[in-house]
Each structure stands twice: as structure tokens, then as C-alpha cells.
Amino acid sequence: MPVSNILVMGAGPCGLSAAIALSKISTLEDPIHVTVIEVRPELKTIGGTLNMTPLAMRYLDYLGAGERLRQDSIDMKDGLDCVSLRTGRRIGNIWGNIGAIRTVRHSLVANLLRTITEDHVDTVELRWGQRVASITESDNHVALGLEDGTTLQGDILLGCDGLHSHVRRRWVEPEREKSFTGRVIAMGFGDTSNAQSMVLSNGDPALRDTTVITSPHGMLLASKYEPSRQKTYFAHTMYVKEPDGDARDGWKTLGDAKDAVRAEVVRCFDNGRVKGVQEAVADCQDWHLWPIYILPGEGRWYRGRVLLMGDAAHAMPPQGESTGIAIEDGVLIARVLERRRSRTVEQLFSDFVSVRKPVVDKYYRASIWAMENGFQETSWWKSIIIEWGIWLYLLVKRWRQENHFAQDVRSVPLPA
């Protein structure tokens, strides 16, 4: 029997994209029913801003959520500027006028959910506030035992439940544990009127759409993200020791010390030629900490009838395209399952991994390199060398971006 009843664990960008893409390949002859299980009782306003590349937007247009999301976001016509705090000048620019947008995670998830409830209600079921107590498997099915005593059964289970994946820890690869990078992202939201005080050495605004300011103490990202452009998002990577005991409580305690977080970010961007940076950061009142955990690069992605996707399979440091990679996972699994009538579950999952893993490995290596070389404190002289490296990197990336964003997993050749 071909795969028809699919369980998806996690209602984030990966899980919801997979659900919609799978619904789109459902036919009268080979119908598909998708059940999305989410531990949270409702959509939460968590996370920072997201860069959605032209490729990610092409997938979202295919899924039916692209135009909805554009209405809640900004068009990055001026792209992403990289600015030197030392010189007060732009080092380089990428992603301008190519169809990229900047948004917040909440808007992305909300519009994917809206697409499901308006366009796919017959094939996709959403179950909120469901905690999984057990995962079991037979020759023909996989079953989720829920804490409320009920059982959900499917032909396959897609674990799209993020870095802390219950599916990975309970079933696919319990021994593959996350590791803390020693870094956290300090995220703040403020008014654009304050951010407009940031100016370059020639008097031009430092912030157009999105700007990354480099310094010996790391990088500061500032970005507009909503249509009115009245709000600005700030993010800076800090070095922090992992809390003892319950890490969740420890991170909350550290994050509650908003004045200390803000003061540390202000300290990192003094003595430069970009005017107004410290004032803009100091005026931002709402700060949160987001610890950066990653998974080992090598590991199992599937076991039996259960497949990991997104951060559950390949969590990596932030690198500008992470959410697009998760969405692409969701689109690819639907492409693979178009052959569900002629191939076994083992073959289907093997096809997914053989196509996807080489691509993800490249992103993973690049993100580790960026974290180790860009998200750290350096000497003033080394920061100059890094700026030249960034200039060259942006030049090459801009030259390659058209070919890079032309790739599409919907037309990728699959194994014979």
C-alpha cells in the first residue's frame, strides 16, 4: 500500500511547509491525509526576524503563503548592507532587488497556518497542545501514544520538531545530543526613529533595509521587518557560559536581566565611526536571549518509518538561510513522496537523504566557519583582516546568487 496517512510532529516552518506540500500532491487515486501535532497549545510569538531569499519565496508562492507573507513584511530592495564600525563605510551589499524579504518568524508561521486553514482543511488536520508519551512501530505503521491516553497512527512520521526534537531523542537517534556553542543571540526590538540616528561617516543612513555592523567585539544586526518600517530588530552574538541545572530556567533568568544585556551590547559598539549605534541600542528596551545550540554534523536522519527534517535533523548556527532550508526540506519530501506507489518507505527516505544531505552539509560547514570567524571577539588588527575577508565573501556571493537561487528541489533528479 502506498503511503497515505502521514503524521508530522511540529507546527513550525518545516512541519507546516511539509504539510501543505504533501496536501498539494494528494490525488483522488492516491489521497494523502496529514496530521500535524504540536506540543504548544497555540501559536506563540517567539523568534526574531528572518531573511527570506528569492528561493524561499518561490517555495512559499508554490505553497500559497508567499503573497500573504509579503503583506506583513518588507521588500529588501536595498538588500543587506555590511558596514564597518571602524571606518563608518559600507563593506559590501547582497540580496538587493532580487525578491528577498525580511519578516518575523511569527508572521511566517501565522501565514502558513492561514494557508492550511483556508486552502487545505480537507487534507491537513492540526492538533494543538498534544504531548507525545511514546513512539512505537510495526511492519506497516508508526504510532504516537499521547499523554492524554489517545493514540495516533500513520504510515510514516516526519519529525519536524526542531533542535530539541522529541522524535530524535525518543526514537531516531537518542545518543545524538545537541551541544551549546558558548554563544547566545541578544535580540531586541525598538522604534525605527531611534535606529535612524545611526549614520555612516559620509552622513548617509547606516540602516536602509538590513544592516550588519562589524566590530572587534562581533557583529550587530539591525533590520526593519514590517510594512510601516516603524520598528527595528537588533541582534548581537554574546559569549555566555551555559547555566547549571535546568538550562531553560537559567536562560530565562539571564534573559530577564535586560539592563545588563543592553549594557553589554552598547559596550561592544563604542569607539567607532558609525554614529548613533550606542544610542539606538540603548533606546531599545525589549531584550531577549536566544542560546545557540547545534547538532553534530554527522548523524542518522531516519529510522524505520520515522524521518527527521529541519533543525531536528541538522540544526546549525544562524547563517541567513536557515528557515529557507527548513522550508525546502518540506517541499522536497513531497517531491520524493510523489513516487510513493512504486517505492518502499526505506527507499523513499533513502532518496530524501541522498538528495538532501550533501546540500545541507555545505550549509553546515559554512555556518560553522562563519560562527568561528565572525561571531567572536578579535583584536583591532584582526578585525581589519576580517573586513577584507567579508568584502571578498560578499563579492563572490553576489556574483553567484543568481545561480544559487535558481536551484529548485521540485525539479531535482531523484535516485533511480
Beta strands, then each sheet from edge to edge (+ up, - down):
strand 1: 5-9
strand 2: 33-38
strand 3: 49-52
strand 4: 74-75
strand 5: 80-84
strand 6: 90-94
strand 7: 101-104
strand 8: 124-128
strand 9: 132-137
strand 10: 142-146
strand 11: 151-154
strand 12: 156-159
strand 13: 179-191
strand 14: 210-215
strand 15: 218-224
strand 16: 231-239
strand 17: 286-294
strand 18: 302-303
strand 19: 306-308
sheet 1: 8+ 2+ 1+ 12+ 19+ 18-
sheet 2: 3+ 7- 4+
sheet 3: 6+ 5- 14- 15+ 16- 13+ 17-
sheet 4: 9+ 10- 11+
end
